[in-house]
Amino acid sequence: MDFKKAYCHSYAYVGIHEEMINKVVMDVGSDTGILSIFCAQAGAKQVYAVDASDIAVQDNEVVKANNLADRVVVLHGRVEVGFSSEACRCLCSLNGVKNL
């Protein structure tokens, strides 16, 4: 089994998938976008990957390379300034997932 399949398989039975299905998720401090991608693959309807640093430019490329640009929107800037979208129902971070 290659690395990509092994990685995805390791999360296949985690209940987190149920938390993501058809939800709008905001990944604050998205860094390289790995959690944003995971949320989209887990069934999130829409994911907003927000990062104030220049890594957001690379994050956008990672999202495109994974063919998820239709569900993951990368926002370069601070979440406190000018962010508005449909109501987010889930907040994602390295500490876990919080339903709002």
C-alpha positions, 0 to 999 in steps of 0.5 A: 500500500502506498503512502497516500492510501495508507494515510487515508486508510488510517483515518477511515474508521474515525468518527470525525467523518460524521462531524464533517458531512454536508457542513461548512467548515472554517480551518483557521490558521490553515498553514499547508491546508492538510486539515482543510483537505481532510475536511473536504475528503471527509464530506464537508460541503464547503471548507474555508482555509484561512491563513494570514501568512504567505503560506496561503499562496502555497495552500491554494496550490496544494488544494488545486493539486488535490482537485478540491478547488471546488470545495476548499476556498483559501483566504489569505488574511486575518479571519477577524477582518472582512470574513463573511460567508454562509454560516459555518457550522464547524470549526477545525483546528489541530485540537479537533473539530468543534460544531458551532 
